[in-house]
Amino acid sequence: MKLLVDAQLPIRLANHLRQMGVEVLHTSELPLRNRTPDAEIKHLSITQEYVIVTKDGDFVDNLLLHQNLYKLLLVATGNITNSALVELFTRHWREISDGLLQARFVELARDGVVIHW
């Protein structure tokens, strides 16, 4: 599984996931860095099978209405410190990764993981 972490989420999260053995790309590592347009992110998701990890609800609309994403992990935590976010991913990683193996849309909230479909 490959993850593409969107600009609203910290590079620290991407680095932590790498340390856990996950293949991760952060938008800051793309040629246009954190100014990479959503269209390019969606293109990478489809053509290279990246799971988009984002707080941006627009990606949910794209997946639901247009089916133009490979898979989506929506981070629905509201404002949260970077440390708390990393801890949340660590605590729920097994549920997240299992969910993404069986579904296209998974949501991470402060109180757990929701497998949508």
C-alpha positions in Angstrom: 0.0 0.0 0.0 1.3 3.5 -1.0 0.1 6.6 0.8 0.1 10.2 -0.6 -0.2 12.6 2.3 -1.8 15.9 1.4 -0.4 19.4 2.3 -2.7 20.0 5.4 -1.0 17.1 7.2 2.5 17.4 8.5 5.6 15.9 6.9 6.2 14.5 10.4 3.3 12.1 9.9 4.7 10.9 6.6 8.1 10.4 8.2 6.6 8.4 11.1 4.7 6.2 8.7 7.9 5.5 6.8 9.5 4.5 10.0 6.7 2.0 10.4 7.5 0.5 7.0 4.8 2.2 5.0 5.6 3.6 1.5 4.7 7.3 1.8 4.9 10.4 -0.4 4.1 13.8 1.1 3.0 16.6 -1.3 6.0 18.7 -0.1 8.2 16.1 -1.9 6.4 16.6 -5.3 7.8 19.0 -7.9 5.2 21.7 -7.1 5.5 20.8 -3.4 2.5 21.8 -1.3 1.1 23.8 -4.2 0.4 20.6 -6.2 -3.1 21.0 -7.6 -5.8 18.5 -6.5 -6.0 17.4 -10.1 -2.4 16.2 -10.0 -2.9 14.5 -6.7 -6.0 12.7 -8.1 -4.0 11.7 -11.2 -1.2 10.2 -9.0 -3.8 8.4 -7.0 -5.3 6.7 -10.0 -2.2 6.1 -12.2 0.1 5.0 -9.4 -2.5 3.6 -6.9 -1.8 6.0 -4.1 -4.2 6.2 -1.2 -4.8 9.9 -0.6 -4.5 10.9 3.1 -6.2 14.2 3.6 -8.3 16.5 5.8 -9.9 18.0 2.7 -13.5 17.0 2.3 -13.4 17.9 -1.4 -11.7 14.6 -2.0 -14.6 12.7 -0.5 -16.9 14.5 -3.0 -14.6 13.5 -5.8 -14.6 9.8 -4.7 -18.4 9.7 -4.1 -19.5 11.6 -7.2 -16.8 10.9 -9.8 -15.0 7.8 -8.6 -11.7 9.5 -9.7 -9.5 8.4 -6.8 -7.9 5.1 -6.1 -8.6 5.1 -2.3 -9.1 7.7 0.3 -8.2 8.0 4.0 -10.0 11.1 5.4 -8.5 12.5 8.6 -11.5 13.9 10.5 -9.9 14.9 13.8 -10.4 18.6 13.7 -7.6 20.6 15.2 -5.0 18.3 16.7 -1.4 18.5 17.6 1.2 16.8 15.4 2.1 14.5 18.3 -1.5 13.5 19.0 -2.0 12.9 15.3 1.0 10.6 15.0 -0.1 8.8 18.2 -3.6 8.3 16.7 -2.2 6.8 13.5 0.1 4.5 15.5 -2.8 3.4 17.8 -5.1 2.7 14.9 -2.7 1.7 12.1 -3.9 -2.0 12.0 -7.5 -0.9 11.6 -6.6 1.7 9.0 -4.5 -0.6 6.9 -7.0 -3.5 7.1 -9.8 -1.1 6.2 -7.9 0.2 3.2 -7.4 -3.4 2.0 -11.1 -4.0 1.9 -12.6 -0.6 1.1 -12.0 2.5 -0.9 -13.0 5.1 1.7 -11.8 5.0 5.3 -12.1 7.7 7.9 -9.9 8.3 11.0 -11.5 10.3 13.8 -10.3 10.9 17.3 -12.5 8.1 18.6 -11.5 5.5 16.0 -11.7 4.3 12.4 -14.8 4.1 10.2 -14.8 1.8 7.1 -17.2 3.5 4.8 -17.1 1.4 1.6 
